[in-house]
Amino acid sequence: MSKSALVNIAKGVAVGMVAGAVVGYAGKSAADENPKIRKKITRVKRTANDVADTAKYMFK
């Protein structure tokens, strides 16, 4: 793997982390203002956790 490919991967990871932080902050501020959104976020977290557990089980 060339040096430029590694740099591009590092840039992609950094952009992804920044985007995730921005979306997380926006979601938190929206959840603080609206209890219905908070309930939906809790449901999404539970579903994502179930999907991750299923994937982890499949790769064992």
C-alpha positions in Angstrom: 0.0 0.0 0.0 1.4 3.4 -1.0 1.9 6.3 1.3 -0.8 8.4 -0.5 -3.3 5.6 0.0 -2.7 5.6 3.8 -3.0 9.4 3.9 -6.3 9.1 2.0 -7.6 6.5 4.5 -6.5 8.7 7.4 -8.3 11.7 5.9 -11.5 9.6 5.4 -11.4 8.4 9.0 -11.0 12.0 10.3 -13.8 13.3 8.1 -16.0 10.5 9.3 -15.3 11.2 13.0 -16.0 14.9 12.5 -19.3 14.2 10.7 -20.3 11.7 13.5 -19.6 14.3 16.1 -21.7 16.9 14.4 -24.6 14.6 13.9 -24.3 13.4 17.5 -24.4 17.0 18.8 -27.3 17.9 16.6 -29.2 14.8 17.7 -28.5 15.4 21.4 -29.7 19.0 21.2 -32.9 17.9 19.3 -33.5 15.1 21.9 -33.2 17.6 24.8 -35.9 19.7 23.3 -38.4 17.0 22.3 -39.2 14.0 24.4 -40.7 12.1 21.3 -37.3 12.3 19.6 -35.6 11.0 22.7 -37.9 8.0 22.7 -37.2 7.3 19.0 -33.4 7.6 19.6 -33.6 5.1 22.4 -35.5 2.7 20.1 -32.9 3.2 17.4 -30.0 2.6 19.8 -31.6 -0.7 21.0 -32.1 -1.8 17.4 -28.5 -1.0 16.4 -27.3 -2.9 19.5 -29.3 -5.9 18.5 -27.9 -5.7 14.9 -24.4 -5.5 16.2 -24.9 -8.5 18.5 -26.3 -10.5 15.6 -23.3 -9.6 13.4 -20.9 -10.5 16.2 -22.6 -13.8 16.6 -22.5 -14.5 12.9 -18.7 -13.9 12.7 -17.9 -16.2 15.6 
